[in-house]
Every structure is written in structure tokens, then in C-alpha cells.
Amino acid sequence: MILSLENVSFKYVEAPILDHVDFVVNEKDKWGVVGLNGAGKSTFLQIMAGVEKPDAGQVNFLRKYTISYCPQAMEFPAGKTVFDTVKSYVSDDLEVYQIKSVLTQLGINEFDAQIDLLSGGQKKRVALAIALIRKADLYLLDEPTNHLDHDMIVWLEKYLQKVAKAVVLVTHDRYFLSRITNHIVEIENGHLYTYDGNYADYLEQREIRYQQVLASERKRQNFLRNEIKWIRAGAQARSTKQKSRIQRFEQIASMEAPKERETLELKSATSRLGGITIEIEDISKSFGDKHLFTSFSYNVARMDRVGIIGPNGCGKSTFLKILMGRIEPDTGSIRIGETVRIGYFAQQNEVFEKDQRVIDYIKDFGSIVYTAQGDPITASQMLERFLFEKDEQYKPIAKCSGGEKRRLYLCSILMTAPNILVLDEPTNDLDTETLTLLENYLDDFNGAVLAVSHDRYFLDKIADRLFVFEDGTIRIVQGSYSDYIEERGRKENNEKKVEVTSTQRVRKPSNHLTFKEKKELANLEEIMPILEEEISSLENQLNELSDYEKIREIGDLLQQKRDQLEESEVRWLELSEKEE
């Protein structure tokens, strides 16, 4: 055991976040933390990290272990470079290349840049680098995949799969949860529910648990109905047996009924869309010497489902801002149809007014909206469908969690009844349940959707076409995100094979092996089995390592052995064919 919570409680104002909960983290556990926005996922990690103190109960942590914590947002002291900032948070015995290697993997290449000039997303990646570079027995990671592109997420997946240490992480990335975790803990109404297995196992087990709870409640209600009949028939507590039965009835009657599972029902509220939607004609954009994209044209179809992908800084958000008319293209034009009503979900929430209440914010966008079927939805009803109960609708937005603010912002956009949705990283800070329901909403949405996202699961669900930003161009790819990644992987593998083949020495054909070649062939037949054993041994070592320096060292050696085996096999094949 590394850490445990015993009978821990924590309240935010009056609402219990954790209500007398117990939790244990053992060596090598990989825990995923799930729950609705505002349920207390970040607070749960903060209590384990010692950043927050529980109102009651005890946090037990064995001192021989170390914890590395990456919060959802982190501010650094101003005036230092990126490299010096990281160096100040980690052990002095780390080599320069170790720090720079992890920063590079996370897309931070300007080591001398001032830390206070970085964007929020870049600071998040620096914080994640610090958490990973530290040598720890338990890694607490709050939304580690936010602000990471596909290649960074894949690298982080492999890193956490190999690390033989405990991990507790909060993330909305469902592929990430499925591939990393072997346990899930769900926070709901102040209680913890634990499940063995990954995210897919959790969904199945949670449904079983929920059905069991409903069955128990039905039995309780049947018991109460029968006992009420008995009491109304004139039962009196004259005997010990009757008194005990009445007491049992009162005890069971006082039990709190399980809350109905809250659902986010997002009925599509859209306005009429004419024949002309958005026509993009030969647009280009550069900033200084950096060319983001050139000569891109596309006509958005009425029911388009487009996923927009590419590495950080390639111009995806700039592209959306050009569509919205917030930035002018260097060349080309955008034509928007008269009936088009765009709902634009920016990467950053708008700045909410100080002390503004949830209900007042939504009413600024309209008091009533109509669904496609003509049914009216009031602002209050829309908020309820976004899981803001009536008493929560009058609280100041300042008291909402980051995820709740994100959900509120999304609610405000749909309240305007758009017929085209332009979404910039809509999955950031939304819980997995809200994401699932949002995906269902987009599936039924009667209009076009263009979404920038690094969430692979989300893209697979909503997109059937991709705009791929690469090398200063935008390439249109038909098909799902997973199909694109699979095809890209095949292409890269083929390129490697061509490269290996082209480097082989060209030999003059001969029907006979020389004495030297015969000796070389015999040598190869001895060496190749040894190389195969060495590769297997190194792969096993990698699975057990957690120290980044060792992982890098063994990884480099493993690649050398693989290259050596591949070259040996090619040469063996050449000599064998010549011998025959």
C-alpha cells in the first residue's frame, strides 16, 4: 500500500464532495477517476496530493514512497526560462538531456523562452513534464491529455504503460482510460464506487450496479407498502415482536431512496438552413515566415461532419476564426449564406461577469428556444438538461468548477439554436458522461458540424471526413479518424522498408558463395537467434522500468538490436538465395 483515505469527508460550502469515503492505492495500480463535472474529481486528487486537507478522516501515506502531482492548471514564478523553471522543480542529479527530452516529446522546444510568456496550454505541458521527470512511486495526473496532440498522447500512453509505478489520473479521453487503467473509481454524490478493469469494464459493471440498486429499491417500496397496510389495520406495539416490527418499518422508511440517474438530454434546437452554407474559396494564412495553410477551398455541405486535426500550433484555431470572420485570410474569401446561424464554441471560455448567476448568464442568450419539433424550452429547462438543478441555477458562476463552466458555455451556444456548429476543442474539461450525450446530440443535429479536437474517441464518433493540417497545407481525407491513423501507420512502415532496402549494398549476381561469404552465412545463423533473445530480454526490461533515463537507454539499445537483426536477416536471405 502506498496511500489510503480513511473515512474522509470534504465539503464545498454545504455540498458534500466526499462523504466518509475509504480508498486505497497499492503499488503498480493504474486508477482512472470518473464522475460528472463538479463531482469532486480534482478535489479528490488534491486531497491525495496534500494540497487540500479533508474536513474529517485521515490520509495515510507511507513516507518511503514519493508522490508526483500534476494539477489541472499551474502557474509558475515569472522571470525564469522554461528549462530553469523545470530544473527548479526536479532533482539536481538529472541530466540536461533528460529534461529536454521529455519537454520535446510534449512539444516544448524553446527551452530559453520565458515561462510567463507561455500560453495556458503550454504551461500545462510544462507542468506535465515536471510531474513525469520527477522520480515517484505514485503519479497523480489531473487531465494530462488536455492540450496534447495525437503524437504526444500516444507517447504519454506508452510511457504510462511502461512505468511500473502507481498512477491515479483524471481524464475525459476514453481511449486513454481504456489503454492505461486497470481500476476505475467513480465519484457520485459524495460516494466512491470502485471497479476492476478498464473503462469498458467499468461501463458494464456500473450498469449492473445501477440495476441492482433499482431492484433493491423496488423491494424496499414493496416492503413499505405491505407494512403500511399492517399498521393501518390497527397494529399496536403491545408485544416485543410487534414493537420490533414497527421499529424496523421506521428504520427502512427513513432510508434515503437512490437518486434517479441524471441524464443530459440535449434536444436539437436548430433554425432553417438554406442552400448556401459556408463557401471557402482559395484561402491562405501566414504569420511572418510561418505558412499555416495555402490555397484551400471547400464548400460545407448541409449535413457535413468534419473533424479538424493536426499538431499544436499548425493553425487549426486560426482557421476557425477565419470562418467566423474574426481573422482575415491573406488571400481568398469566405461566403456565408443568409440563413446560416453559426454556434461557435471557442477553445477558451468567454470571461464571465463577476458574481453573475448561472440563470442570468443563460437568459442573456434567450429566455426560450424551440426544438426542431417546435417544442419550447425555457432557459431554466435547458439548464436542467445540462444538469444544473433549480437551486444551482442561482449560484454565482464563480463557484462553478472548470467543467461546469465549460458545460454552461456549451449550453449558451446551443440556446441560440444554431444550424452550423463550429467547435474548437469541445471535449476539454467535459466529463465522460456529458461527452457521450453531446456525441448523441451531434449525431441528431440537423446541420453541419466542424470540430477541432485531439480526442480520438470523440472524432471517431462524430466525424466522417477530416481536414488534416500538415506541412503548410490542409488535406481532405474521407473516412474516420482511426482509419486515417491506421493508413498513416501503414505508410510510415512502408517508407521505412523502402529506406532499409535502398541502403543495402548492391552486389553482382553470382551462382557460388566465396569462402568469406560461406563463413559470413554461418556466422549470421549463429547471431540471429542470439539477437532475438536479446531483443526479448530488453522488451521485458522495458515493461518493468520507471526511471526515464533507463527507459531511454534500454529503448535506444533495443532499437539498435532490432536494426541489427533486420540487417542480418536481409543479408542472410541474400546469401541463402545465392547459395541455392
Disulfide bonds with the S-S distance in Angstrom:
none
